[in-house]
């Protein structure tokens, strides 16, 4: 009975978290977005430069993937707009304490951050099935794929590289690490997201028996 009570309380807490997040005022949503931008910037300081590519391995992708879950689609994207925008005006919180440039080998990845966060948050908000663990893994991997696509396109234009060189410098070295980040993000998001309807989800009719 005690264990059942603890589990029920945990389910209720994650439902209340989602309810809290959805009912925030505009000012509080912006504040939450700023918090996730700072979290992304903090994780960006975890980085490993690679000698054969201008793109380093960093921890910031974890912050990007979680921002959509924590803030929702629109404000998750806004958190990354804050992160990129403040980096562009001189805040040194990109990888290794650097600022962000409009045109650089890594510019496309920052665009991908915004799009990935938006889509992850959008699907997580609209579909209850997307809050389960394996759908979250696939959703996070899809977000990583968006980051790769945007990053690779701009990287190829900036360094004038062909397909093979672009993949070698901008995608392949990061796949294993980013898959691990995707699984970590999915595990964290699965643990805090309710499996019951609250905010008018499109598939809520399938989950009418779910309390939390």
Backbone as a printed PyTorch tensor [residue, N CA C, xyz], in Angstrom:
tensor([[[  0.8230,  -1.2070,   0.0000],
         [  0.0000,   0.0000,   0.0000],
         [  0.8600,   1.2610,   0.0000]],

        [[  1.9430,   1.2240,   0.7970],
         [  2.8180,   2.3970,   0.8770],
         [  3.4510,   2.6860,  -0.4760]],

        [[  3.9600,   1.6220,  -1.1250],
         [  4.5870,   1.8040,  -2.4350],
         [  3.5860,   2.3260,  -3.4540]],

        [[  2.3660,   1.7960,  -3.4110],
         [  1.3280,   2.2560,  -4.3350],
         [  1.0230,   3.7310,  -4.1040]],

        [[  1.0400,   4.1460,  -2.8280],
         [  0.7920,   5.5480,  -2.5120],
         [  1.8940,   6.4560,  -3.0250]],

        [[  3.1380,   5.9990,  -2.9030],
         [  4.2840,   6.7780,  -3.3960],
         [  4.2160,   6.9260,  -4.9110]],

        [[  3.9120,   5.8310,  -5.5860],
         [  3.8180,   5.8690,  -7.0490],
         [  2.6890,   6.7940,  -7.4940]],

        [[  1.5550,   6.6930,  -6.8050],
         [  0.4210,   7.5500,  -7.1530],
         [  0.7630,   9.0240,  -6.9350]],

        [[  1.4890,   9.3070,  -5.8650],
         [  1.8940,  10.6890,  -5.5940],
         [  2.8540,  11.1980,  -6.6710]],

        [[  3.7660,  10.3280,  -7.1040],
         [  4.7050,  10.6850,  -8.1730],
         [  3.9630,  11.0000,  -9.4680]],

        [[  2.9940,  10.1480,  -9.8320],
         [  2.2010,  10.4000, -11.0410],
         [  1.4540,  11.7310, -10.9370]],

        [[  0.9350,  11.9970,  -9.7440],
         [  0.1890,  13.2400,  -9.5470],
         [  1.1120,  14.4500,  -9.6540]],

        [[  2.3240,  14.3390,  -9.1190],
         [  3.2760,  15.4480,  -9.1710],
         [  3.6640,  15.7980, -10.6010]],

        [[  3.8870,  14.7870, -11.4410],
         [  4.2630,  15.1110, -12.8140],
         [  3.0800,  15.7060, -13.5770]],

        [[  1.8580,  15.2880, -13.2250],
         [  0.6770,  15.9020, -13.8290],
         [  0.5590,  17.3600, -13.3970]],

        [[  0.8120,  17.6310, -12.1220],
         [  0.7490,  18.9970, -11.6110],
         [  1.8420,  19.8660, -12.2180]],

        [[  3.0100,  19.2720, -12.4720],
         [  4.0780,  20.0230, -13.1410],
         [  3.6330,  20.4660, -14.5280]],

        [[  3.0430,  19.5470, -15.2730],
         [  2.5910,  19.8740, -16.6260],
         [  1.4790,  20.9200, -16.5720]],

        [[  0.5860,  20.7790, -15.6150],
         [ -0.4920,  21.7550, -15.4380],
         [  0.0840,  23.1270, -15.1060]],

        [[  1.0770,  23.1420, -14.2260],
         [  1.7410,  24.4010, -13.8620],
         [  2.3880,  25.0430, -15.0760]],

        [[  3.1000,  24.2390, -15.8460],
         [  3.8010,  24.7730, -17.0180],
         [  2.8320,  25.3390, -18.0420]],

        [[  1.7230,  24.6580, -18.2600],
         [  0.7500,  25.1060, -19.2590],
         [ -0.0170,  26.3480, -18.8220]],

        [[ -0.1230,  26.5650, -17.5140],
         [ -0.9290,  27.6800, -17.0110],
         [ -0.0950,  28.8930, -16.5990]],

        [[  1.1910,  28.8890, -16.9210],
         [  2.0440,  30.0240, -16.5750],
         [  1.6120,  31.2880, -17.3040]],

        [[  1.8360,  32.4190, -16.6680],
         [  1.6050,  33.6970, -17.3410],
         [  2.6870,  33.9150, -18.3950]],

        [[  2.4680,  34.8770, -19.2720],
         [  3.4440,  35.1620, -20.3240],
         [  4.8050,  35.5160, -19.7370]],

        [[  4.8030,  36.3290, -18.7000],
         [  6.0670,  36.7300, -18.0700],
         [  6.7950,  35.5140, -17.5130]],

        [[  6.0570,  34.6140, -16.8730],
         [  6.6840,  33.4180, -16.3020],
         [  7.1650,  32.4530, -17.3760]],

        [[  6.4390,  32.3840, -18.4960],
         [  6.8950,  31.5440, -19.6030],
         [  8.1910,  32.0820, -20.1960]],

        [[  8.2870,  33.3900, -20.3040],
         [  9.5250,  34.0040, -20.7890],
         [ 10.6600,  33.7440, -19.8030]],

        [[ 10.3600,  33.8290, -18.5140],
         [ 11.3720,  33.5550, -17.4860],
         [ 11.8500,  32.1080, -17.5550]],

        [[ 10.9130,  31.1830, -17.7770],
         [ 11.2800,  29.7750, -17.9170],
         [ 12.1370,  29.5670, -19.1590]],

        [[ 11.8070,  30.2700, -20.2320],
         [ 12.6050,  30.1890, -21.4560],
         [ 14.0210,  30.6990, -21.2120]],

        [[ 14.1380,  31.7850, -20.4750],
         [ 15.4590,  32.3270, -20.1480],
         [ 16.2540,  31.3400, -19.3070]],

        [[ 15.5690,  30.6690, -18.3880],
         [ 16.2310,  29.6560, -17.5600],
         [ 16.7900,  28.5290, -18.4160]],

        [[ 15.9990,  28.0610, -19.3890],
         [ 16.4720,  26.9840, -20.2590],
         [ 17.5710,  27.4630, -21.1990]],

        [[ 17.5400,  28.7370, -21.5810],
         [ 18.6360,  29.2930, -22.3780],
         [ 19.9330,  29.2680, -21.5720]],

        [[ 19.8390,  29.6460, -20.3000],
         [ 21.0090,  29.6120, -19.4210],
         [ 21.4940,  28.1770, -19.2070]],

        [[ 20.5480,  27.2530, -19.0800],
         [ 20.8990,  25.8410, -18.9190],
         [ 21.6390,  25.3310, -20.1530]],

        [[ 21.1640,  25.7220, -21.3350],
         [ 21.8380,  25.3390, -22.5810],
         [ 23.2430,  25.9240, -22.6230]],

        [[ 23.3670,  27.2030, -22.2400],
         [ 24.6800,  27.8360, -22.2160],
         [ 25.6250,  27.1810, -21.2280]],

        [[ 25.0900,  26.7500, -20.0950],
         [ 25.9110,  26.0600, -19.0970],
         [ 26.4180,  24.7290, -19.6400]],

        [[ 25.5300,  23.9780, -20.2910],
         [ 25.9290,  22.6870, -20.8580],
         [ 26.9090,  22.8570, -22.0140]],

        [[ 26.8670,  24.0160, -22.6730],
         [ 27.7930,  24.2670, -23.7850],
         [ 29.2410,  24.3350, -23.3120]],

        [[ 29.4280,  24.5780, -22.0110],
         [ 30.7940,  24.6410, -21.4850],
         [ 31.4080,  23.2500, -21.3350]],

        [[ 30.5780,  22.2300, -21.4670],
         [ 31.0910,  20.8580, -21.5350],
         [ 31.3670,  20.5700, -23.0040]],

        [[ 32.5970,  20.6400, -23.4040],
         [ 32.8930,  20.4690, -24.8300],
         [ 34.2500,  19.8060, -25.0360]],

        [[ 34.3360,  19.1160, -26.1560],
         [ 35.5770,  18.4450, -26.5480],
         [ 35.9030,  18.8730, -27.9740]],

        [[ 36.9450,  19.6830, -28.1810],
         [ 37.3180,  20.0640, -29.5470],
         [ 37.9160,  18.8740, -30.2930]],

        [[ 37.6380,  18.7980, -31.5750],
         [ 38.1720,  17.7320, -32.4150],
         [ 39.1480,  18.3360, -33.4220]],

        [[ 40.2990,  17.7180, -33.6190],
         [ 41.3360,  18.3230, -34.4690],
         [ 40.9990,  18.3700, -35.9530]],

        [[ 40.0690,  17.5450, -36.4110],
         [ 39.8040,  17.4370, -37.8480],
         [ 38.5380,  18.1670, -38.2910]],

        [[ 37.8830,  18.8900, -37.3590],
         [ 36.6470,  19.5850, -37.7030],
         [ 36.4920,  20.8300, -36.8360]],

        [[ 35.8790,  21.8920, -37.3800],
         [ 35.6240,  23.0880, -36.5640],
         [ 34.4390,  22.9280, -35.6170]],

        [[ 33.7660,  21.7960, -35.6820],
         [ 32.5860,  21.5410, -34.8480],
         [ 32.9950,  20.6770, -33.6550]],

        [[ 32.8480,  21.1780, -32.4210],
         [ 33.2320,  20.3840, -31.2530],
         [ 32.0880,  19.5010, -30.7560]],

        [[ 32.4250,  18.5340, -29.9390],
         [ 31.4180,  17.7880, -29.1860],
         [ 31.0520,  18.6290, -27.9650]],

        [[ 29.7620,  18.8710, -27.7550],
         [ 29.3380,  19.6950, -26.6210],
         [ 28.1520,  19.0570, -25.9000]],

        [[ 27.8610,  19.6040, -24.7320],
         [ 26.7100,  19.1240, -23.9740],
         [ 25.4400,  19.9000, -24.2360]],

        [[ 25.5300,  20.9700, -25.0490],
         [ 24.3830,  21.8670, -25.1970],
         [ 23.1810,  21.2250, -25.8830]],

        [[ 23.4160,  20.1950, -26.6860],
         [ 22.2970,  19.5270, -27.3550],
         [ 21.3050,  18.9660, -26.3320]],

        [[ 21.8100,  18.5190, -25.1950],
         [ 20.9290,  18.0110, -24.1360],
         [ 19.9650,  19.1040, -23.6700]],

        [[ 20.4750,  20.3180, -23.5160],
         [ 19.6240,  21.4350, -23.1350],
         [ 18.6060,  21.7830, -24.1970]],

        [[ 19.0210,  21.6880, -25.4520],
         [ 18.1150,  21.9730, -26.5700],
         [ 16.9520,  20.9860, -26.5790]],

        [[ 17.2480,  19.7090, -26.4640],
         [ 16.2160,  18.6770, -26.5210],
         [ 15.2300,  18.8030, -25.3650]],

        [[ 15.7390,  19.1390, -24.1910],
         [ 14.8640,  19.2450, -23.0210],
         [ 14.0650,  20.5450, -23.0020]],

        [[ 14.5470,  21.5720, -23.6840],
         [ 13.8610,  22.8690, -23.6340],
         [ 12.4550,  22.7870, -24.2180]],

        [[ 12.2820,  21.9850, -25.2740],
         [ 10.9510,  21.8310, -25.8500],
         [  9.9930,  21.1350, -24.9010]],

        [[ 10.5070,  20.1690, -24.1500],
         [  9.6800,  19.4340, -23.1860],
         [  9.3200,  20.3190, -21.9980]],

        [[ 10.2970,  21.0410, -21.4830],
         [ 10.0930,  21.8670, -20.2930],
         [  9.2420,  23.0960, -20.5940]],

        [[  9.4980,  23.7370, -21.7280],
         [  8.8480,  25.0210, -22.0370],
         [  7.6920,  24.9040, -23.0170]],

        [[  7.5690,  23.7750, -23.7170],
         [  6.5880,  23.6830, -24.7960],
         [  7.2060,  24.1170, -26.1150]],

        [[  6.4710,  23.9140, -27.1990],
         [  7.0250,  24.1680, -28.5170],
         [  7.4440,  25.6040, -28.7520]],

        [[  6.5280,  26.5390, -28.5760],
         [  6.8060,  27.9470, -28.8700],
         [  7.8700,  28.5080, -27.9400]],

        [[  7.7090,  28.2860, -26.6510],
         [  8.6470,  28.8790, -25.7080],
         [  9.9350,  28.0650, -25.5870]],

        [[  9.9030,  26.8020, -25.9910],
         [ 11.1430,  26.0530, -26.1190],
         [ 11.9950,  26.6440, -27.2230]],

        [[ 11.3640,  26.9110, -28.3680],
         [ 12.0730,  27.5760, -29.4680],
         [ 12.5440,  28.9570, -29.0360]],

        [[ 11.7040,  29.6540, -28.2720],
         [ 12.0800,  30.9910, -27.8060],
         [ 13.2930,  30.9300, -26.8870]],

        [[ 13.3940,  29.8730, -26.0870],
         [ 14.5630,  29.7280, -25.2100],
         [ 15.8400,  29.6320, -26.0290]],

        [[ 15.7580,  28.9540, -27.1740],
         [ 16.9340,  28.8290, -28.0310],
         [ 17.1910,  30.1080, -28.8220]],

        [[ 16.1350,  30.8420, -29.1270],
         [ 16.3170,  32.1580, -29.7500],
         [ 17.0450,  33.0880, -28.7780]],

        [[ 16.6720,  33.0200, -27.4990],
         [ 17.3790,  33.8050, -26.4790],
         [ 18.8410,  33.3890, -26.4190]],

        [[ 19.0690,  32.0730, -26.3790],
         [ 20.4380,  31.5560, -26.2980],
         [ 21.2780,  32.0320, -27.4760]],

        [[ 20.7480,  31.8680, -28.6770],
         [ 21.4830,  32.2680, -29.8810],
         [ 21.6020,  33.7880, -29.9560]],

        [[ 20.4970,  34.4890, -29.6790],
         [ 20.5070,  35.9450, -29.7840],
         [ 21.5030,  36.5990, -28.8470]],

        [[ 21.5290,  36.1550, -27.5910],
         [ 22.4790,  36.7270, -26.6410],
         [ 23.9110,  36.3340, -26.9890]],

        [[ 24.0740,  35.1500, -27.5680],
         [ 25.4010,  34.7640, -28.0370],
         [ 25.8760,  35.6340, -29.1810]],

        [[ 24.9470,  36.0320, -30.0450],
         [ 25.2870,  36.8970, -31.1820],
         [ 25.7020,  38.2960, -30.7390]],

        [[ 25.1180,  38.7800, -29.6410],
         [ 25.4510,  40.1380, -29.1870],
         [ 26.6110,  40.1560, -28.1940]],

        [[ 27.2230,  38.9990, -27.9630],
         [ 28.4640,  39.0080, -27.2050],
         [ 28.5170,  38.2210, -25.9190]],

        [[ 27.4230,  37.5600, -25.5260],
         [ 27.4830,  36.7220, -24.3180],
         [ 28.3180,  35.4800, -24.6370]],

        [[ 29.4110,  35.2430, -23.9190],
         [ 30.3120,  34.1300, -24.2560],
         [ 29.8610,  32.8010, -23.6540]],

        [[ 28.7120,  32.3040, -24.1100],
         [ 28.2210,  31.0590, -23.5320],
         [ 28.0050,  29.9680, -24.5750]],

        [[ 28.5760,  30.1380, -25.7550],
         [ 28.6270,  29.0280, -26.7060],
         [ 29.7540,  28.0910, -26.2750]],

        [[ 30.0070,  27.0620, -27.0630],
         [ 30.9780,  26.0300, -26.6810],
         [ 32.3290,  26.6360, -26.3120]],

        [[ 32.8040,  26.2980, -25.1270],
         [ 34.1160,  26.7530, -24.7030],
         [ 34.1930,  28.2210, -24.3500]],

        [[ 33.0590,  28.8470, -24.0150],
         [ 33.0770,  30.2520, -23.6360],
         [ 33.2130,  31.2030, -24.8020]],

        [[ 32.7740,  30.7960, -25.9720],
         [ 32.8390,  31.6480, -27.1520],
         [ 31.4940,  32.3320, -27.3970]],

        [[ 31.5390,  33.3770, -28.2340],
         [ 30.3030,  34.0040, -28.6850],
         [ 29.8180,  33.2790, -29.9410]],

        [[ 28.7010,  33.7270, -30.4950],
         [ 28.1280,  33.1060, -31.6910],
         [ 28.2360,  34.0770, -32.8560]],

        [[ 28.5920,  33.5820, -34.0270],
         [ 28.7250,  34.4070, -35.2260],
         [ 27.5960,  34.0990, -36.2000]],

        [[ 27.1920,  35.1250, -36.9640],
         [ 26.1550,  34.9230, -37.9730],
         [ 26.6030,  33.9060, -39.0130]],

        [[ 27.8470,  34.0510, -39.4640],
         [ 28.3700,  33.1640, -40.5000],
         [ 29.6150,  32.4730, -39.9650]],

        [[ 29.4850,  31.1930, -39.6780],
         [ 30.5980,  30.3820, -39.1930],
         [ 30.2840,  28.9260, -39.5000]],

        [[ 31.2500,  28.0420, -39.3740],
         [ 30.9730,  26.6230, -39.6440],
         [ 29.8850,  26.0230, -38.7560]],

        [[ 29.6350,  26.6340, -37.6010],
         [ 28.6420,  26.0750, -36.6750],
         [ 27.3070,  26.8260, -36.6800]],

        [[ 27.1610,  27.8400, -37.5240],
         [ 25.9380,  28.6610, -37.5180],
         [ 24.6720,  27.8380, -37.7440]],

        [[ 24.7370,  26.8750, -38.6440],
         [ 23.5580,  26.0850, -38.9690],
         [ 23.0500,  25.2560, -37.8080]],

        [[ 23.9600,  24.8220, -36.9480],
         [ 23.5400,  24.0240, -35.7960],
         [ 22.6580,  24.8490, -34.8650]],

        [[ 22.9820,  26.1330, -34.7260],
         [ 22.1790,  26.9970, -33.8580],
         [ 20.7740,  27.1900, -34.4170]],

        [[ 20.6610,  27.2870, -35.7290],
         [ 19.3330,  27.3300, -36.3500],
         [ 18.5820,  26.0310, -36.0660]],

        [[ 19.2960,  24.9230, -36.1560],
         [ 18.7020,  23.6200, -35.8560],
         [ 18.2250,  23.5160, -34.4210]],

        [[ 18.9340,  24.1700, -33.4940],
         [ 18.5050,  24.1680, -32.0920],
         [ 17.0800,  24.7060, -31.9590]],

        [[ 16.8220,  25.8180, -32.6410],
         [ 15.5140,  26.4750, -32.5490],
         [ 14.4200,  25.5790, -33.1210]],

        [[ 14.6650,  25.0270, -34.3020],
         [ 13.6660,  24.1790, -34.9560],
         [ 13.4280,  22.8900, -34.1750]],

        [[ 14.5010,  22.2700, -33.7000],
         [ 14.3730,  21.0080, -32.9650],
         [ 13.5780,  21.1970, -31.6810]],

        [[ 13.8730,  22.2420, -30.9500],
         [ 13.1590,  22.5010, -29.7020],
         [ 11.6740,  22.7360, -29.9540]],

        [[ 11.3680,  23.4760, -31.0130],
         [  9.9680,  23.7480, -31.3430],
         [  9.2100,  22.4640, -31.6610]],

        [[  9.7770,  21.6340, -32.5180],
         [  9.0760,  20.4240, -32.9490],
         [  8.9350,  19.4060, -31.8200]],

        [[  9.9750,  19.2550, -31.0100],
         [  9.8910,  18.3380, -29.8680],
         [  8.7980,  18.7880, -28.9050]],

        [[  8.7800,  20.0690, -28.5970],
         [  7.7610,  20.5950, -27.6940],
         [  6.3650,  20.5050, -28.2680]],

        [[  6.2540,  20.7520, -29.5670],
         [  4.9430,  20.7350, -30.2180],
         [  4.3230,  19.3410, -30.1650]],

        [[  5.0990,  18.3280, -30.5420],
         [  4.5750,  16.9610, -30.5430],
         [  4.3120,  16.4680, -29.1230]],

        [[  5.1860,  16.8290, -28.1930],
         [  4.9920,  16.4080, -26.8090],
         [  3.7210,  17.0030, -26.2190]],

        [[  3.4210,  18.2370, -26.5740],
         [  2.2150,  18.8890, -26.0680],
         [  0.9460,  18.3410, -26.7120]],

        [[  1.0040,  18.0330, -27.9970],
         [ -0.2060,  17.6850, -28.7420],
         [ -0.5920,  16.2180, -28.6530]],

        [[  0.3660,  15.3410, -28.3610],
         [  0.0850,  13.9010, -28.4020],
         [  0.5610,  13.2230, -27.1230]],

        [[ -0.3680,  12.5720, -26.4380],
         [ -0.0120,  11.8570, -25.2150],
         [  0.9060,  10.6780, -25.5260]],

        [[  0.6820,  10.0210, -26.6690],
         [  1.5290,   8.8740, -27.0120],
         [  2.9910,   9.2840, -27.1330]],

        [[  3.2380,  10.5460, -27.4850],
         [  4.6130,  11.0160, -27.6630],
         [  5.3460,  11.1850, -26.3420]],

        [[  4.6420,  11.0510, -25.2220],
         [  5.2590,  11.2170, -23.9050],
         [  5.7690,   9.9050, -23.3290]],

        [[  5.5250,   8.8160, -24.0290],
         [  6.0570,   7.5290, -23.5860],
         [  7.5390,   7.4470, -23.9470]],

        [[  8.2320,   6.4740, -23.3460],
         [  9.6920,   6.4690, -23.4610],
         [ 10.1840,   6.3070, -24.8950]],

        [[  9.7470,   5.2680, -25.5840],
         [ 10.2900,   5.0250, -26.9240],
         [  9.8750,   6.0940, -27.9330]],

        [[  8.6260,   6.5790, -27.9000],
         [  8.3200,   7.7290, -28.7550],
         [  9.1840,   8.9470, -28.4300]],

        [[  9.5100,   9.1360, -27.1480],
         [ 10.3910,  10.2450, -26.7910],
         [ 11.7960,  10.0380, -27.3520]],

        [[ 12.2710,   8.7930, -27.3210],
         [ 13.5850,   8.5070, -27.9120],
         [ 13.5870,   8.8700, -29.3930]],

        [[ 12.5630,   8.4200, -30.1150],
         [ 12.4840,   8.7210, -31.5440],
         [ 12.3260,  10.2110, -31.7850]],

        [[ 11.5640,  10.8790, -30.9480],
         [ 11.3680,  12.3190, -31.0960],
         [ 12.6730,  13.0720, -30.8510]],

        [[ 13.4180,  12.6600, -29.8430],
         [ 14.7130,  13.2860, -29.5710],
         [ 15.6990,  13.0180, -30.7090]],

        [[ 15.6800,  11.8090, -31.2450],
         [ 16.5560,  11.4940, -32.3740],
         [ 16.1680,  12.3060, -33.6050]],

        [[ 14.8660,  12.5150, -33.7920],
         [ 14.3980,  13.3620, -34.8830],
         [ 14.9120,  14.7900, -34.6970]],

        [[ 14.8780,  15.2780, -33.4540],
         [ 15.4140,  16.6030, -33.1620],
         [ 16.8970,  16.6920, -33.4690]],

        [[ 17.6440,  15.6600, -33.0960],
         [ 19.0740,  15.6150, -33.4140],
         [ 19.2790,  15.6290, -34.9260]],

        [[ 18.4230,  14.8960, -35.6510],
         [ 18.5150,  14.8740, -37.1090],
         [ 18.3040,  16.2510, -37.7190]],

        [[ 17.3720,  17.0180, -37.1610],
         [ 17.1410,  18.3840, -37.6440],
         [ 18.3810,  19.2430, -37.4130]],

        [[ 18.9760,  19.1080, -36.2400],
         [ 20.1960,  19.8630, -35.9310],
         [ 21.3040,  19.4920, -36.9090]],

        [[ 21.4610,  18.1970, -37.1660],
         [ 22.4740,  17.7480, -38.1200],
         [ 22.2290,  18.3190, -39.5130]],

        [[ 20.9830,  18.2610, -39.9590],
         [ 20.6690,  18.7220, -41.3130],
         [ 21.0050,  20.2040, -41.4760]],

        [[ 20.5050,  21.0230, -40.5560],
         [ 20.7710,  22.4630, -40.6410],
         [ 22.2660,  22.7490, -40.5190]],

        [[ 22.9060,  22.0530, -39.5870],
         [ 24.3340,  22.2700, -39.3840],
         [ 25.1650,  21.8590, -40.5780]],

        [[ 24.8320,  20.7160, -41.1660],
         [ 25.6060,  20.2070, -42.2990],
         [ 25.4590,  21.0950, -43.5280]],

        [[ 24.2520,  21.6060, -43.7640],
         [ 24.0280,  22.4790, -44.9270],
         [ 24.8900,  23.7290, -44.8270]],

        [[ 24.8460,  24.3990, -43.6800],
         [ 25.6270,  25.6280, -43.5160],
         [ 27.1200,  25.3220, -43.4900]],

        [[ 27.5100,  24.2410, -42.8270],
         [ 28.9200,  23.8580, -42.7830],
         [ 29.4780,  23.6580, -44.1830]],

        [[ 28.7290,  22.9690, -45.0370],
         [ 29.1980,  22.7160, -46.4050],
         [ 29.3460,  24.0080, -47.1970]],

        [[ 28.4580,  24.9750, -46.9450],
         [ 28.5380,  26.2580, -47.6500],
         [ 29.7110,  27.0940, -47.1530]],

        [[ 29.9590,  27.0760, -45.8500],
         [ 31.0130,  27.9140, -45.2740],
         [ 32.4010,  27.3850, -45.6120]],

        [[ 32.5950,  26.0780, -45.4820],
         [ 33.9320,  25.5240, -45.7570],
         [ 34.0490,  24.9770, -47.1750]],

        [[ 32.9410,  25.1300, -47.9490],
         [ 32.9160,  24.7060, -49.3560],
         [ 33.3350,  23.2420, -49.5050]],

        [[ 32.6430,  22.3900, -48.7910],
         [ 32.9630,  20.9640, -48.7980],
         [ 31.8970,  20.1710, -49.5330]],

        [[ 32.2710,  19.0060, -50.0130],
         [ 31.3280,  18.1010, -50.6420],
         [ 30.5770,  17.2880, -49.6050]],

        [[ 29.7200,  16.3880, -50.0870],
         [ 28.8680,  15.6120, -49.1900],
         [ 29.6870,  14.7670, -48.2190]],

        [[ 30.6640,  14.0340, -48.7240],
         [ 31.4380,  13.1240, -47.8790],
         [ 32.2040,  13.8880, -46.8050]],

        [[ 32.8720,  14.9680, -47.2010],
         [ 33.6500,  15.7480, -46.2320],
         [ 32.7380,  16.3870, -45.1830]],

        [[ 31.5830,  16.8620, -45.6350],
         [ 30.6290,  17.4720, -44.7030],
         [ 30.1500,  16.4550, -43.6740]],

        [[ 29.8080,  15.2590, -44.1270],
         [ 29.3710,  14.2140, -43.2040],
         [ 30.4870,  13.8400, -42.2340]],

        [[ 31.7110,  13.7900, -42.7420],
         [ 32.8470,  13.3950, -41.9210],
         [ 33.1590,  14.4350, -40.8490]],

        [[ 32.9310,  15.6990, -41.1770],
         [ 33.2670,  16.7730, -40.2440],
         [ 32.0800,  17.2670, -39.4150]],

        [[ 30.8710,  17.0800, -39.9270],
         [ 29.7350,  17.7040, -39.2710],
         [ 28.6710,  16.7790, -38.7240]],

        [[ 28.7690,  15.4700, -39.0310],
         [ 27.7120,  14.5540, -38.5900],
         [ 28.2740,  13.2890, -37.9410]],

        [[ 29.0510,  12.5410, -38.6830],
         [ 29.4830,  11.2060, -38.2490],
         [ 30.1810,  11.1880, -36.8870]],

        [[ 31.0900,  12.1330, -36.5910],
         [ 31.7930,  12.0580, -35.2960],
         [ 30.8880,  12.2330, -34.0760]],

        [[ 29.6800,  12.7330, -34.2900],
         [ 28.8320,  13.1050, -33.1660],
         [ 27.6540,  12.1570, -32.9420]],

        [[ 27.4780,  11.2000, -33.8360],
         [ 26.2700,  10.3730, -33.7980],
         [ 26.1290,   9.5960, -32.4900]],

        [[ 27.1690,   8.8890, -32.0820],
         [ 27.0680,   8.0490, -30.8840],
         [ 26.7950,   8.8940, -29.6440]],

        [[ 27.5530,   9.9760, -29.4890],
         [ 27.3740,  10.8450, -28.3190],
         [ 25.9770,  11.4450, -28.2990]],

        [[ 25.4930,  11.8830, -29.4590],
         [ 24.1720,  12.5130, -29.5070],
         [ 23.0430,  11.5020, -29.3320]],

        [[ 23.2610,  10.2600, -29.7190],
         [ 22.2690,   9.2220, -29.4370],
         [ 22.1560,   8.9810, -27.9330]],

        [[ 23.2880,   9.0350, -27.2540],
         [ 23.2730,   8.9060, -25.7940],
         [ 22.5100,  10.0730, -25.1720]],

        [[ 22.7740,  11.2870, -25.6860],
         [ 22.0490,  12.4670, -25.1850],
         [ 20.5520,  12.3310, -25.4420]],

        [[ 20.1950,  11.8020, -26.6070],
         [ 18.7780,  11.6250, -26.9430],
         [ 18.1110,  10.6610, -25.9690]],

        [[ 18.7990,   9.5780, -25.6250],
         [ 18.2370,   8.6000, -24.6840],
         [ 18.1250,   9.1840, -23.2770]],

        [[ 19.1350,   9.9550, -22.8660],
         [ 19.0750,  10.6060, -21.5550],
         [ 17.9140,  11.5920, -21.5080]],

        [[ 17.7860,  12.3960, -22.5620],
         [ 16.6920,  13.3710, -22.6340],
         [ 15.3410,  12.6740, -22.6100]],

        [[ 15.2300,  11.5720, -23.3470],
         [ 13.9730,  10.8240, -23.3890],
         [ 13.6290,  10.2570, -22.0180]],

        [[ 14.6370,   9.7400, -21.3180],
         [ 14.3970,   9.2080, -19.9810],
         [ 13.9310,  10.2800, -19.0080]],

        [[ 14.5690,  11.4440, -19.0720],
         [ 14.1830,  12.5440, -18.1910],
         [ 12.7850,  13.0520, -18.5210]],

        [[ 12.5160,  13.2220, -19.8110],
         [ 11.2020,  13.7390, -20.2060],
         [ 10.0950,  12.7360, -19.8900]],

        [[ 10.3660,  11.4540, -20.1150],
         [  9.3910,  10.4100, -19.7820],
         [  9.0400,  10.4480, -18.2980]],

        [[ 10.0370,  10.7360, -17.4730],
         [  9.8200,  10.7030, -16.0250],
         [  9.0140,  11.8900, -15.5140]],

        [[  8.9820,  13.0060, -16.2640],
         [  8.2780,  14.1910, -15.7630],
         [  6.9910,  14.4930, -16.5210]],

        [[  6.7360,  13.7950, -17.6200],
         [  5.5510,  14.0880, -18.4270],
         [  4.3720,  13.2050, -18.0250]],

        [[  3.1860,  13.7790, -17.8630],
         [  2.0050,  12.9780, -17.5180],
         [  1.5330,  12.1550, -18.7040]],

        [[  0.8900,  11.0490, -18.4220],
         [  0.3470,  10.2050, -19.4920],
         [ -1.1740,  10.3230, -19.5370]],

        [[ -1.6680,  11.4590, -19.0590],
         [ -3.1010,  11.7580, -19.0920],
         [ -3.3030,  13.1040, -19.7610]],

        [[ -4.5070,  13.3370, -20.2390],
         [ -4.8050,  14.5740, -20.9540],
         [ -4.9680,  15.7440, -19.9950]],

        [[ -4.4500,  16.8900, -20.4170],
         [ -4.7080,  18.1170, -19.6790],
         [ -4.9740,  19.2980, -20.6090]],

        [[ -4.2110,  19.3820, -21.6960],
         [ -4.1800,  20.6090, -22.4840],
         [ -4.7830,  20.4340, -23.8780]],

        [[ -5.8530,  19.6330, -23.9850],
         [ -6.5260,  19.4840, -25.2730],
         [ -5.7480,  18.6930, -26.3010]],

        [[ -5.0600,  17.6410, -25.8650],
         [ -4.2740,  16.8250, -26.7840],
         [ -5.1620,  16.1680, -27.8410]],

        [[ -4.6070,  15.9530, -29.0230],
         [ -5.3920,  15.4300, -30.1390],
         [ -5.7780,  13.9670, -29.9630]],

        [[ -5.0370,  13.2390, -29.1470],
         [ -5.3610,  11.8230, -28.9410],
         [ -5.8820,  11.5660, -27.5300]],

        [[ -6.4590,  12.5730, -26.8970],
         [ -6.8920,  12.4280, -25.5060],
         [ -7.9960,  11.3920, -25.3390]],

        [[ -8.7660,  11.1540, -26.3970],
         [ -9.8580,  10.1760, -26.3090],
         [ -9.3490,   8.7620, -26.0550]],

        [[ -8.0820,   8.5000, -26.3560],
         [ -7.5140,   7.1730, -26.1190],
         [ -7.0960,   6.9790, -24.6610]],

        [[ -7.0230,   8.0730, -23.9190],
         [ -6.4490,   7.9980, -22.5740],
         [ -7.4170,   8.5160, -21.5150]],

        [[ -8.7050,   8.2870, -21.7410],
         [ -9.7170,   8.7950, -20.8110],
         [ -9.6540,   8.1190, -19.4460]],

        [[ -9.0720,   6.9170, -19.3750],
         [ -8.9900,   6.2030, -18.0990],
         [ -7.7460,   6.5700, -17.2970]],

        [[ -6.8350,   7.3290, -17.9140],
         [ -5.6050,   7.7170, -17.2270],
         [ -5.8840,   8.8900, -16.2920]],

        [[ -5.5420,   8.7280, -15.0220],
         [ -5.7380,   9.8210, -14.0610],
         [ -4.6150,  10.8420, -14.1690]],

        [[ -3.3700,  10.3470, -14.2510],
         [ -2.2290,  11.2360, -14.3030],
         [ -1.2780,  10.8320, -15.4300]]])
